[in-house]
Amino acid sequence: MPLIRRIAPARDLAAVLAGVSGCLLLVIWASPRYNSGLPPLLTAAAPGEIRGAGWWFVLAPIAATVVGLSTLRWWPYLLLAAALLAVPGVAAQAVGVTYPLPVHVAASAGYPLAVVGVLACAQGLVRVAAGWGAAVAGLTVGAQLFGTALSGPGWLLTNASLPTWHVLLLVAALGGALPAAWYARRGDPDAAGPAPWSWRRIRLVVAGGLAMCVSIPLSFLTVERLSSLLDVSWSALYRHGYAVTAIAGAVTLVAATVLAAFGGVWTLAGSLTAATARVALVAPMILAIAALFSTGAAGPVGALAGVAAGAVAAASRWRVPLAAVLSVLGAITLFIAHAATTGHPEKLAEPGNTTPALLVLVLITAAATAVVGATAPALAPRGAVPAALGPLSAVLAVGGLQTVAATYLQDGLPVSSYLNPVFHLTTSAVLLLVVAAAIGGLGFAQMLATRRAERRHAEQIRREAAAAERDRLARPIHDGVLQVLALVQRHGADLGGQGGELASLAAEQEAALRTLLSGQAAGAPPGGQAAGENVGAALRALASATVEVAAPAQAVVLPAGTAAELVAAVRAALDNVRRHAGPAARAWVLLEDEGDAVRVTVRDDGAGFAEERLAEAAAAGRLGVAQSMRGRIADLGGTTAIHSAPGEGTEVEFWLPR
């Protein structure tokens, strides 16, 4: 997840207000007719049915989608354009005149602009306030469900107050988008996703645009051509129209899935999850609205309550588990409804079943809103929210509905009723369980990706801090310590004897100090090669009249850098014996090869010390034990144990995993 960038609260508020107002436009497009919560983002015509003026209704949404996905940073203007395109249709509906063709075409282009605009707003909000962004993304589906409930079942009645509602909603949408257009007059970089014209950005635009084009080749797939391709009788396909629709749906699903995968793995996962949720809610939505049509405001109020609950769930930090829980609860409710009606859930549509239908409506709208909202934070860092939750999920949902329609059969034929999908309510329940598993997996993958990014960021900070500290120390060390060591090296060589030994030691320390300041690991082999070194041989070189070394006969090999650090820690422990254990003290070094680890024990028979001496030495700035011994071994992933008591000597144990 990118770092949160602080922006002006007024701009934040304007973005949230604009996102909600954009959802009001989606309510307008969802409510003129009953469409099961799936407004015409894509004209899902049956094969061979797109002809004449129908091509305008296919090409206009395609062009609008490509324009919207290419201009995400200008999303407030997309919402304003969508609102203006909705004005002719709302005005024609308000005065009661028939929609002319240009009005229909404008509406078909305005809807994808509104969807992409709202989702781009959500993507920008996720980057600065994940909860608000997730809530706005979920409302893109919730608004459509509320609009569907507001219109009621079109085959039973028409809401006479819809024109008034549409005028009010349109005015509110225009008013809500204007402040955001002012604040984002130079664009919203948070909503744009990857860098403009980068490959990641281009492939999302291509995937979304091509997804909208899936219906074009299907328009040429007539029954006669399909029968020829399948080598079956055209009359058989003509008698079974649901089979033709299911085949078209399967082709749509495959094509849209390939395009979503082209957009990226996260795009594929997010769009499939959202599309499955949309397919799952159609049958229970039909059932609930048919049952509540005679109760006045119960349907819209119930849908609004469910949408609000789903938005709150999406806005919380527990959005993923809450979305999964709501999906499971919705599935359980549908299973119970199917079982309680002895396999005839259409009985719930009869008068007097208000409470069960209202419960179904609230749960499924809450689940769908929460699920779509919970996918947004996982997609936003990849810039995929508008493409995945917009055109890709819509096309997948259309293909899924067409394919699932083949399962709405009884004795091999569909039931001749508007409630046909309701007879198979368990299909929606199973899909909701799939959605719960999918959103859980998506959330878990996002958590792993976030933690990996945090670790990389922390490692980068650590390296930058180490480099800055080296740079800070380099100047005084170069001007002081290194100059002194160089001076000792030059004059000591002239003295001979002990002076020559001192000069050699000064040269070694100068080289080690320069290596440390350059950022290279001390003791690492040239060229970064992980050459091996026999630790036993290196420790035997430390033996003397007062130091005995015991090591296995076979070589104990460690990487050169690791071996050098371990030997340096042992040398530091022996230095402590010489300084503090007493002139007559003896030391014993024991090396043990444990297969998956190496253990070195340094024990002496000196005076020993009290435990608090180590803390006192560290507080006084004497860090030999803390840095030369514990620090070296800890950096290698090992542990250091020190045991001592006055008069009992000291034992230091180094344990290093391989």
ABEGO torsion letter per residue (X at the ends): XBBBBBBBAAAAAAAAAAAAAAAAAAAAAAAABBAGGBBBABBBBBBGABBEAAAAAAAAAAAAAAAAAAAAAAAAAAAAAAAAAAAAAAAAAAAGBBBBAAAAAAAAAAAAAAAAAAAAAAAAAAAABAAAAAAAAAAAAAAAAAAAAAAEBAAABBBAAAAAAAAAAAAAAAAAAAAAAAAAAAEBAAAAEBBBGBAAAAAAAAAAAAAAAAAAAAAABBAAAAAAAAGBBAAAAAABAAAAAAAAAAAAAAAAAAAAAAAEAAAAAAAAAAAAAAAAAAAAAAAAAAAAAAAEAAAAAAAAAAAAAAAAAAABAAAAAAAAAAAAAAAAAAAAAAAAAGGBAAAAABBGAAAAAAAAAAAAAAAAAAAAAAAAAAAAAAGAAAAAABAAAAAAAAAAAAAAAAABBBGGBBBBBAAAAAABAAAAAAAAAAAAAAAAAAAAAAAAAAAAAAAAAAAAAAAAAAAAAAAAAAAAAAABAAAAAAAAAAAAAAAEEAAAAAAAAAAAAAAAAAAAAAGBBBGBBBGGBBBBBBAAAAAAAABBAABBBBBBABBBBBBAAAAAAAAAAAAAAAAAAAAAAEAABBBBBBBBBAGABBBBBBBBABAEBBAAAAAAAAAAGBAAAAAAAAAAAAAAGBBBBBBBBBGAEBBBBBBBBX
